Amino acid sequence: MQNTVKMVLESTIVEHIVKLKLTIYRKYICYNKKGMPMLYVQLKKALYCMLQSALLFWKLLSDMLIGRGFTYNP
């Protein structure tokens, strides 16, 4: 069996997922104390690694551009 990662999706992303297949996902939605929808999911691969690599790329690119004289747009 593959290793899986559990995570919770909240708010807008849950609404979009439910729009795809309302009859399947409706029974799995729960709500937090503020009334925002939440959906617990199990991933086959870790999503945070993809986010981390995107952040590292952004840092590398922005450092390179700043080193060449570019500045952030206020």
C-alpha positions in Angstrom: 0.0 0.0 0.0 1.2 3.5 -0.9 1.9 6.1 1.8 -0.8 8.7 1.9 -1.0 12.2 3.3 -4.1 13.5 5.1 -5.0 17.1 4.9 -8.0 19.4 5.2 -9.3 21.7 2.5 -11.2 24.8 3.5 -13.5 27.4 2.1 -13.5 28.3 -1.6 -11.6 25.2 -2.8 -14.2 23.0 -1.1 -17.0 24.8 -2.8 -15.4 24.3 -6.2 -14.8 20.6 -5.6 -18.4 20.1 -4.5 -19.6 21.8 -7.7 -17.9 19.0 -9.7 -19.7 16.1 -8.1 -22.3 17.3 -5.5 -23.8 13.9 -4.9 -20.5 12.3 -4.1 -18.9 15.0 -1.9 -21.9 16.5 0.0 -21.9 13.9 2.7 -18.2 14.4 3.5 -18.4 18.2 4.1 -18.2 19.5 7.6 -18.1 23.0 8.9 -15.8 24.8 11.3 -16.9 27.1 14.2 -17.1 30.1 11.8 -19.4 28.1 9.4 -16.7 27.7 6.7 -16.9 24.4 4.8 -14.1 21.8 5.3 -13.3 18.6 3.4 -10.8 16.1 4.8 -8.9 14.4 2.0 -6.2 11.8 1.6 -3.5 12.4 -1.0 -1.3 9.9 -2.7 1.6 12.3 -2.8 2.6 15.1 -0.4 1.3 18.4 -1.8 3.4 20.5 0.6 6.6 19.4 -1.3 5.2 21.0 -4.5 4.4 24.2 -2.6 7.8 24.2 -1.0 9.6 23.8 -4.3 7.6 26.7 -5.8 8.5 28.9 -2.9 12.2 28.0 -3.3 12.1 28.8 -7.0 10.4 32.2 -6.3 13.1 33.0 -3.7 15.9 32.1 -6.1 14.3 34.1 -9.0 13.6 37.2 -6.9 17.1 37.2 -5.4 18.6 36.9 -8.8 16.5 39.8 -10.2 17.2 42.0 -7.2 20.9 41.2 -7.6 20.6 42.5 -11.2 19.1 45.8 -10.1 15.3 45.1 -10.3 13.1 46.3 -7.4 9.7 45.2 -6.0 6.7 47.0 -7.4 5.1 48.9 -4.5 
